[in-house]
Amino acid sequence: MTELTEEQVRAAVEEASLSDADVAAHAHGAEGIKRAVRGGVRSIEHGSLMDDESIQMMAAAGTFLVADVYNGDYIAETGREQGWRADVLRKNDQTTLAQREGFTKCVAAGVRIAFGTDSGIYPHGLNARQFAYQVRCGQSTLDAIQSATIHAAELIRWDDRVGHIEPGYLADVIAVNDNPLQDIRLLENAVFVMKDGAVLHRGPDTEAAQV
């Protein structure tokens, strides 16, 4: 079911633009996605039940997709361990499969994808598990990494300060113990973390790590 008309979405986008702000649409259903894209939103969050038309619309408009393609597995595992209702788990299984199929189509269609996890559904700290799922759903390892760096920065219009390792940018850097282009799951275990030039974490194997 949709909750806002296209006109209401457009009004929100126009009002936000007066403050140099963007609008993100929490949209699961195909019709809601289409209204949001036509209304000029910057990004679609989730996009679980997107159809081919909405995918083509996102690609043509340059609308970002921010999909949480790891989330469903965590919900399924935790829900079954804790005895959640069967209808809740069944809905999760269905929407998880549909979202991943849609994500794969978005990759093929050239939709701009930014890394977003909906973390809070699962504990913070597990966020990087999503990289492997994005690769499993069609992205290259490099594209998955860039979705969390270059493209995430573009989405929030911070690409003049983060997302690159260049002079003048905030020094936000992690390092891992091998090449994540060959094994994306290495990003789940950063041995070195620097935020805005301050070292927040330095593991015992930092010297051998790759940035």
N, C-alpha and C positions, 0 to 999 in steps of 0.2 A: 504494500500500500504506500502511496505517496502522501506526504504531509504538507508540502508547499506547492503552489502553482509556479509555473515558469515566471510569471510576472513578479511574484513575491521574491523569488530567487534573484531576479535581475535587479529589483529594488535594493536588496541587501548588498549586492555587488556594487551598485552605483553609490550607495551610501558609504560603504567601506572605502571606496576609491577616494572619497573626499578627505580621508585621513591617511591616504597612501597605504591602505591595508588591502589584503586579499581575503577571499572567502574560500574555505574548504568545506566540501559537502560530504556529510556522513551519509553515504548512499549505498544501499545494498541492492535494491531492485533496479531493473533495466530502465523503467520509465522515469524513476527518480534521477538516475544518471543522465538521461537525455535532457530532462528539464534543467538540471544543473549545468550541463555543458552549454546548452542554448542560452542559459542565463548568464554565462560568463565566469563561472567559478574557476579558481586556480587549480584545484585538485579534487579528485574523488577519493574518499577514504573507504576502504574495503572493496566496493564494487563486486560483491559476492555473486550476484545473479545477473551480471552483465550479459547482454546478447551481442550478436555480431554487429548490429546497427550502432549500438552505443559504443562499441569498441572503435568502429570506423569514425564515429563522431569525435571521440577523444583524440584519436590520431590526427584528424584534420584540424581540430581546434588547438592542438598543442596542450591539451589538458593533462596534468599529471595524474597518474594512478599511484596511490599509496595503499598497497595491499599487505595484509598480515598473513602470509601463506604458511607460516609455521603454527600459528595460533590453534588451528583446528586439532592438531595432533596432541597438543598439551591439554586442551579441553577434553578430548576423547579419553586420554589416559587418566587424567585426574578425576573426571566425572565417573568413569567406571570403577575406579578405586574407592570413591566416596559414595557410590550408590545413587547418582543422580537419576532423575526420571528418564524412562526409556524414550519418551517423545522429545525431550530436550537433546539427548544424545543422538537420536535419529536426525533431528534437524541440523545439528552440528555436522554430522557426517555428510549430509546432502549438500549443505552450503559450502563445506570445505572442499569437496570434490569439484563443485561448480566453479568456485573461485579460482582454484588452481588451473582448471581448464581454460577459464577466461584469461588468467594471467599469461598462460602460454600463447594464447591468441594475441594478446596485447603486445608481447615481445615480437611476434611475427609481423604485426601490423605497424610497428614503429611507435607505439604509444610511449610517451616519456614516463619513466618509472623512477620514483624516489623511494628510498628505504624507509619503511615505517612499520612498527611491530605491534602496535596496540598493547605494548607492555604495561602491566598493571593487571591485565587478565592473568598473566603469569608473572612470577617474581622478576623484578629488575635484576639484571645480571645474566639472564638467559637470552637477551636480545639478539646476540650474534648468531644464535642457532638458525636464524632465518636465512642467512647467506646461502647455506647449503640447499635450502628449499627453493630459493629463487633460481639457483643453478639447475636443480632438478626439474624446474618448471620452464626451462628454456633459455635462461640467460647464460652468457659466458661468465667465467669467474671474474674477468675484468669488468664486465658490465654490472655485475652484482656489487663489486666494490665501488664502482663509480656511482651507483645508485645511492650509496650511503655517504658519498663525499661530494663530487662535482654536482650531481643532479639534485641531491638534497639541498645543497647550498643554493642552486638555481631556484628551486621551488620556493624557498623562503626569502629569496632576493638578498642573500648574504654572500653571493659568489664573488663579491669584491673583498671579502675578508676571511672566508673559510672555504674548505673544499680543495685547496691546492697547497702545495709546499713551495712557497715563493716568498721573496722579500716583500715585506709589508703586510703579509697575511698573519693571522693569529697562529701561533705555533701549537697546533693541535695534532699530535702525532702518537701513533701506537706502533709497537714492533712485536713480531712473532718469531718463532724459532725455526722457520723455514719459509719457503715460497708459497704464499697463499694462492697464487695463480695456478699452482699445481695441486694444492689441497686447500680448498676454501674453508674447511673446518678449523684450520689453524687460527682463524680469526676469533674463535671461541675462547682462546687462551692467550691473551695479550701478556707478554712478559715485561712490557714497558709502556707506560702511559704518561704523556705530557699534555697538559691543558693550558693553553695560552702562555706557553713558555715555562710553566711550573711542572716539575716532575711529581706526579701523584703516585706512581707505582714503578718500582724497579725490581724485577725478579732476579734470582741467582744466575740465570742463564742469559742475562741481557747482552753480554758482549758478543754472543753468537747470533743474535736476533737480526731479522731483516725488517726494515721499515717499509 
